[in-house]
Amino acid sequence: QVQLVESGGGLVQAGGSLRLSCTASGSTFPGYAMGWFRQAPGKEREFVAAISFGALRTVYADSVKGRFTISRDNARNTVYLQMNSLKPEDTAVYYCARDKQPGRLETPSTNFGSWGQGTQVTVSS
């Protein structure tokens, strides 16, 4: 069982930046894709970004493409989400997650079996 702990959320003005971190412990980190998702009040959880184990492949939601960057440091069992040019519509609880199966890179939330507790990101206008 892997444990995931997110950090780095907070309150920022529109146009600002934040970097989220997610550190894994308790199980294997290598071999698995990692993803970031978010859920705004009253909305479904949505995919934000994902990265393959070797970091050679990444995929982004259209709404964040060009503004957010996902990366990982396998030596530190940590995945990051650099968020630039933030907009009020980016306000949400952000969750990191590990894929259920190693060796693939897919986006549906149902493919991810381990979730962190979430970190709040609030962007003021």
Buried (B, 14 or more C-beta within 10 A) or exposed (E): EBEBBBEBBEEBEEEBEBEBBBBBEEEEBEBBBBBBBBBBEEEEBBBBBBBBBEBEEBBBBEBBEEBBBBBBEBEEBBBBBBBBEBBEEBBBBBBBBBBBEEEBBBBEBEBBEBBBEBBEBBBEE
